Amino acid sequence: MTGEDGTLAGRSRKVEPAKIVESAARMFSRKGFFKTIMADIAAEAGIGKGTLYEYFRSKDDLFFAVFEQFMEKSGQAALASIRSSENSAAKRLRAVSDVVTGSWPEMKEIYSLTLEFWAAAASSRHRDRFKAAFKAGYRQYRALVADVLGQGVAAGEFRPDTPVDSVAAVLVGAWDALLLQAWFDDSFDPAASGRAFLDALLRGLCVDG
């Protein structure tokens, strides 16, 4: 049966919005935001364009949905790595670092999305929406790392004068920067560099050195 938009099943076909977002992420990663059109995303998702518009009013809304999914998955992965370890604060920080930087082989194909998101945060068209979301996301990420650092201080594992908020901010920034360098340089290993950096940092933070 052909739908109103000329595709099999047309507008009546029910799909999971998350699947549409995943299809959009692949297209935005391949072609970039401006070169991707809604018809590309519909074709990737295996649905008609009319069906796509039933779920998302515009390409801008769909792009932001991709961004929200990306941020949510990143946050969930970091949180899961912390919760999976019942060991010392130092080991939990290593677990976060390994999850963030060690995921590079899987992330590489879609990392261009991160560059698209940063560009959107600088554009007049998307600035307010993306800046607010980035602000909230980074605050949450920093708070998560700062909490682990604070627990290390409270347990006597880390030095009592550790500036937990500042150290957390620098760690989050360092992990971001490692992935960015890996994007530009195929020979760069963000996981190895992340581990070495964290080991050096922890030698300074730990009470027993």
Backbone torsions as a table, in degrees:
resi	resn	phi	psi	omega
1	MET	NA	132.7	-177.5
2	THR	-98.6	133.9	-178.8
3	GLY	-85.8	-178.6	-177.1
4	GLU	-63.2	-28.2	-177.8
5	ASP	-91.2	7.1	175.2
6	GLY	86.7	7.0	179.2
7	THR	-112.4	157.8	179.6
8	LEU	-59.0	129.1	-179.8
9	ALA	76.1	-26.5	173.3
10	GLY	49.7	-139.4	-172.9
11	ARG	-71.1	-17.1	-176.9
12	SER	-79.2	-13.1	-177.3
13	ARG	-70.1	131.4	179.0
14	LYS	-96.0	132.0	179.7
15	VAL	-133.9	159.2	176.2
16	GLU	-80.6	126.8	178.9
17	PRO	-54.5	-34.8	-179.7
18	ALA	-61.8	-34.2	178.9
19	LYS	-68.8	-36.6	176.6
20	ILE	-64.8	-42.6	179.8
21	VAL	-62.5	-41.3	178.0
22	GLU	-63.7	-40.2	177.5
23	SER	-65.0	-40.6	178.5
24	ALA	-64.4	-39.6	179.2
25	ALA	-60.0	-42.4	179.1
26	ARG	-63.9	-42.2	-179.1
27	MET	-69.1	-44.1	178.8
28	PHE	-62.4	-35.4	178.9
29	SER	-67.5	-39.8	-178.2
30	ARG	-74.4	-45.6	-169.3
31	LYS	-109.9	-13.9	-174.5
32	GLY	86.3	161.4	-175.1
33	PHE	-63.1	-49.3	-171.5
34	PHE	-71.5	-30.4	-179.5
35	LYS	-84.6	-17.5	179.5
36	THR	-80.1	134.6	175.0
37	ILE	-116.9	162.7	-175.9
38	MET	-60.1	-33.0	178.7
39	ALA	-63.3	-34.8	176.8
40	ASP	-61.6	-44.9	-177.4
41	ILE	-67.7	-41.8	178.2
42	ALA	-59.7	-43.6	-180.0
43	ALA	-64.7	-41.0	179.4
44	GLU	-63.9	-36.4	-179.3
45	ALA	-82.1	-11.8	-179.8
46	GLY	74.7	32.1	179.5
47	ILE	-131.0	169.5	176.4
48	GLY	-80.4	157.6	-179.7
49	LYS	-63.5	-34.4	177.9
50	GLY	-63.0	-40.0	177.7
51	THR	-64.2	-40.0	179.6
52	LEU	-59.3	-42.7	-178.9
53	TYR	-71.0	-16.3	174.5
54	GLU	-68.6	-27.0	-177.1
55	TYR	-99.4	-34.4	-177.3
56	PHE	-135.5	126.2	-174.4
57	ARG	-71.5	-26.4	-175.6
58	SER	-154.6	167.4	176.2
59	LYS	-65.0	-34.7	177.9
60	ASP	-60.5	-45.5	179.9
61	ASP	-63.9	-38.5	-180.0
62	LEU	-70.1	-39.0	177.7
63	PHE	-62.0	-41.6	179.1
64	PHE	-67.9	-35.1	176.8
65	ALA	-63.7	-37.9	175.9
66	VAL	-63.0	-44.4	178.7
67	PHE	-60.4	-45.1	179.8
68	GLU	-62.6	-41.3	178.7
69	GLN	-64.8	-40.9	179.6
70	PHE	-61.5	-46.9	-179.5
71	MET	-66.0	-40.2	-179.1
72	GLU	-64.3	-44.5	-179.9
73	LYS	-65.0	-39.1	179.4
74	SER	-63.7	-44.5	179.4
75	GLY	-65.3	-40.3	-179.9
76	GLN	-65.3	-38.4	-179.9
77	ALA	-65.3	-42.3	179.2
78	ALA	-65.2	-44.0	-179.9
79	LEU	-64.0	-42.1	179.9
80	ALA	-62.6	-37.8	-179.5
81	SER	-66.2	-34.2	178.1
82	ILE	-71.8	-44.9	-177.1
83	ARG	-70.1	-24.7	-177.4
84	SER	-75.1	-14.9	-178.4
85	SER	-112.2	123.2	177.5
86	GLU	-102.5	17.5	-176.7
87	ASN	-89.8	-153.8	-176.9
88	SER	-69.2	163.9	177.1
89	ALA	-61.5	-37.6	179.1
90	ALA	-60.7	-43.1	179.9
91	LYS	-68.4	-32.4	177.9
92	ARG	-69.8	-36.6	176.2
93	LEU	-65.8	-39.5	177.0
94	ARG	-62.9	-36.9	179.5
95	ALA	-64.0	-41.7	177.6
96	VAL	-62.9	-46.6	-179.2
97	SER	-59.8	-43.0	-179.8
98	ASP	-65.2	-37.8	178.9
99	VAL	-66.8	-45.6	-177.0
100	VAL	-67.4	-51.9	-175.1
101	THR	-85.8	-28.5	-179.0
102	GLY	-75.2	-14.4	179.3
103	SER	-82.4	2.5	-174.3
104	TRP	-56.1	-44.6	-179.7
105	PRO	-55.5	-37.1	178.8
106	GLU	-78.8	-31.4	-176.7
107	MET	-80.9	-21.3	-169.5
108	LYS	-53.1	-42.4	-175.6
109	GLU	-67.9	-25.2	-177.7
110	ILE	-113.4	7.2	-176.2
111	TYR	-65.0	-25.6	178.3
112	SER	-57.8	-23.2	175.8
113	LEU	-60.2	-37.8	179.2
114	THR	-60.0	-42.3	178.0
115	LEU	-64.3	-37.1	177.2
116	GLU	-64.3	-39.9	-179.7
117	PHE	-67.0	-42.9	178.0
118	TRP	-62.7	-40.6	178.0
119	ALA	-62.9	-38.8	179.3
120	ALA	-64.3	-35.5	-179.8
121	ALA	-68.3	-19.3	180.0
122	ALA	-98.2	-10.0	-176.8
123	SER	-86.5	146.4	179.8
124	SER	-64.0	-28.0	-176.5
125	ARG	-70.5	-37.9	-174.4
126	HIS	-116.8	-1.7	-165.4
127	ARG	-52.7	-55.2	-173.0
128	ASP	-61.7	-44.2	-177.5
129	ARG	-63.9	-46.6	-177.3
130	PHE	-76.2	-37.6	178.7
131	LYS	-61.8	-41.4	179.5
132	ALA	-63.4	-41.2	-179.4
133	ALA	-70.3	-41.7	176.7
134	PHE	-61.7	-43.2	-180.0
135	LYS	-57.8	-47.8	179.8
136	ALA	-64.8	-42.4	-178.8
137	GLY	-64.3	-45.6	179.9
138	TYR	-68.3	-36.3	176.6
139	ARG	-61.2	-43.4	179.9
140	GLN	-65.0	-41.9	-179.7
141	TYR	-64.9	-46.1	179.1
142	ARG	-61.8	-40.6	-179.0
143	ALA	-64.3	-37.3	179.3
144	LEU	-62.4	-47.2	-179.6
145	VAL	-69.6	-40.5	179.3
146	ALA	-62.3	-34.3	178.7
147	ASP	-64.0	-41.6	177.8
148	VAL	-64.8	-43.3	178.3
149	LEU	-61.9	-43.4	178.7
150	GLY	-61.5	-38.3	177.5
151	GLN	-65.3	-36.9	177.5
152	GLY	-65.3	-38.7	177.0
153	VAL	-65.7	-47.5	-178.0
154	ALA	-61.8	-32.7	-179.2
155	ALA	-83.7	-1.8	-178.6
156	GLY	79.3	10.8	179.7
157	GLU	-80.4	-40.1	178.9
158	PHE	-106.3	157.3	-179.8
159	ARG	-56.6	139.9	-177.2
160	PRO	-66.2	-20.6	-179.8
161	ASP	-93.5	14.3	-179.8
162	THR	-64.5	122.8	176.9
163	PRO	-80.2	85.3	-168.6
164	VAL	-58.4	-40.8	-177.8
165	ASP	-65.8	-41.6	-179.6
166	SER	-68.8	-43.1	178.9
167	VAL	-63.0	-40.7	178.5
168	ALA	-61.6	-43.2	-179.3
169	ALA	-63.3	-41.6	-179.4
170	VAL	-69.0	-38.5	177.8
171	LEU	-62.2	-46.8	179.0
172	VAL	-60.0	-43.4	178.3
173	GLY	-64.2	-38.2	-179.8
174	ALA	-65.8	-43.2	179.4
175	TRP	-62.8	-41.1	175.8
176	ASP	-58.2	-46.5	-175.9
177	ALA	-66.9	-34.1	178.7
178	LEU	-63.5	-42.8	179.1
179	LEU	-67.2	-37.0	178.7
180	LEU	-63.7	-41.9	178.3
181	GLN	-64.6	-37.3	178.9
182	ALA	-66.0	-32.1	178.3
183	TRP	-63.9	-38.4	-178.1
184	PHE	-85.5	-22.6	-173.8
185	ASP	-131.2	105.5	-177.9
186	ASP	-62.7	-22.9	-178.4
187	SER	-84.9	-7.4	-176.7
188	PHE	-84.0	133.0	-179.3
189	ASP	-106.3	99.0	-176.9
190	PRO	-66.1	-31.4	-178.9
191	ALA	-67.0	-46.0	179.6
192	ALA	-64.5	-43.2	178.9
193	SER	-65.8	-38.4	179.3
194	GLY	-63.6	-41.8	179.6
195	ARG	-65.6	-45.0	-178.6
196	ALA	-63.1	-42.8	178.9
197	PHE	-63.0	-45.6	-178.2
198	LEU	-66.2	-37.9	176.8
199	ASP	-59.7	-44.0	179.5
200	ALA	-65.3	-41.4	179.2
201	LEU	-63.0	-45.0	-177.0
202	LEU	-66.7	-29.6	176.1
203	ARG	-61.8	-32.1	178.8
204	GLY	-82.2	-28.5	-177.0
205	LEU	-84.4	-35.8	-173.2
206	CYS	-70.3	138.7	-178.8
207	VAL	-62.2	-38.6	-178.2
208	ASP	-89.0	4.8	178.9
209	GLY	72.8	NA	NA
